[in-house]
Amino acid sequence: MPNTNDTRRRPQLALSGNQGGFTLIEIMIVITIFAMMAGGVAVALLPQLEKAKIKTTKTDAHALRSAAMLYVADNPRGCPSVEDLISERYLDGSRRTTDAWETPYQISCEDGDISVFSAGPDLEFSTEDDI
């Protein structure tokens, strides 16, 4: 026979108007914190991205210069263009022929010295940031 004076009762869940969850203010605070963290990461990484683009451009320019030197050694008639280097197979056609900012390289041959130039980040030649 069940005991009616049992002191152990099952807890009753009280339904009230305040159910568990987050308020709009709490969600907005969390989103703001995430946005500030993302902004901090972006500020830290953007200068590194620019440095990487400059380094890649310098490496590609050195490879173009080497190909141009081989071209001039075999064809002393003039200074090659990037298209000449590709068509005469001094440069692999799958290689980048533009800098990291998608500007074509310029090749200059003056007094036996071969130079390869990139316009740099400002995309204009004959400025301070040329590579």
C-alpha positions in Angstrom: 0.0 0.0 0.0 1.5 3.4 -1.0 2.4 5.8 1.7 0.5 9.0 1.3 2.7 10.9 3.7 5.8 10.3 1.6 8.1 13.3 2.0 9.9 12.6 -1.2 8.0 14.4 -3.9 9.0 14.9 -7.5 9.9 18.5 -8.2 7.4 20.2 -10.3 8.6 22.4 -13.1 7.0 25.8 -12.7 6.2 27.4 -16.0 6.7 31.1 -15.8 7.0 34.0 -18.2 10.8 34.0 -17.8 12.1 31.0 -19.7 15.8 30.3 -20.3 17.5 32.0 -23.2 19.5 35.1 -24.2 18.3 38.6 -24.5 18.9 40.7 -27.5 21.4 42.8 -25.6 23.4 39.7 -24.6 23.5 38.5 -28.2 24.6 42.0 -29.5 27.4 42.1 -26.9 28.7 38.7 -28.0 28.5 39.7 -31.7 30.4 43.0 -30.9 33.1 41.1 -29.1 33.5 38.7 -32.1 33.6 41.7 -34.5 36.4 43.4 -32.4 38.4 40.1 -32.4 38.0 39.8 -36.2 39.1 43.4 -36.6 42.2 42.8 -34.5 43.1 39.8 -36.6 42.6 41.7 -39.8 44.8 44.6 -38.6 47.6 42.1 -37.7 47.4 40.1 -41.0 47.0 42.8 -43.6 50.6 44.1 -43.4 51.8 40.5 -43.6 49.8 40.0 -46.8 51.3 43.1 -48.4 54.8 41.8 -47.4 54.1 38.5 -49.0 52.9 40.1 -52.2 56.1 42.1 -52.4 58.3 39.1 -51.8 56.4 37.0 -54.4 56.8 39.9 -57.0 60.5 40.1 -56.3 60.9 36.3 -56.8 58.9 36.3 -60.0 60.9 39.3 -61.3 64.2 37.5 -60.6 62.9 34.5 -62.6 61.9 36.8 -65.5 65.3 38.5 -65.4 67.1 35.1 -65.6 65.0 34.1 -68.6 65.7 37.5 -70.3 69.4 37.1 -69.7 69.3 33.7 -71.5 67.3 35.2 -74.3 69.7 38.1 -74.8 72.7 35.7 -74.7 71.1 33.6 -77.5 69.6 36.6 -79.4 71.7 39.7 -79.1 69.4 41.6 -81.4 67.3 43.3 -78.7 65.5 43.3 -75.5 62.7 40.7 -75.1 59.2 41.2 -74.0 57.5 38.7 -71.7 55.6 37.4 -74.7 58.9 36.8 -76.5 60.2 34.8 -73.5 57.1 32.6 -73.5 56.9 32.1 -77.3 60.6 31.3 -77.6 60.3 28.9 -74.6 62.7 30.8 -72.3 59.9 31.1 -69.8 57.3 28.5 -69.0 53.8 29.6 -70.2 52.3 28.5 -66.9 54.4 30.9 -64.9 53.0 34.2 -63.7 53.7 37.0 -66.1 52.1 39.7 -64.0 53.0 40.9 -60.5 51.0 40.2 -57.4 48.7 43.2 -58.2 48.0 41.8 -61.8 50.2 44.4 -63.5 52.4 43.2 -66.3 56.2 43.3 -65.7 58.4 45.6 -67.8 61.8 44.4 -69.1 64.5 47.0 -69.7 67.8 46.3 -71.5 70.2 49.2 -71.2 74.0 49.0 -71.7 74.0 45.3 -71.3 72.1 45.4 -68.0 68.8 43.7 -67.9 66.2 44.8 -65.4 62.6 43.7 -64.7 60.2 46.1 -63.1 56.9 45.9 -61.3 54.6 48.9 -60.8 54.2 47.8 -57.2 51.1 48.3 -55.0 50.1 51.7 -56.5 49.9 50.1 -60.0 51.9 52.9 -61.6 55.4 52.8 -63.0 58.1 55.4 -62.1 56.9 55.9 -58.5 58.6 55.2 -55.2 57.0 51.8 -54.6 58.2 50.2 -57.8 59.9 46.8 -57.4 
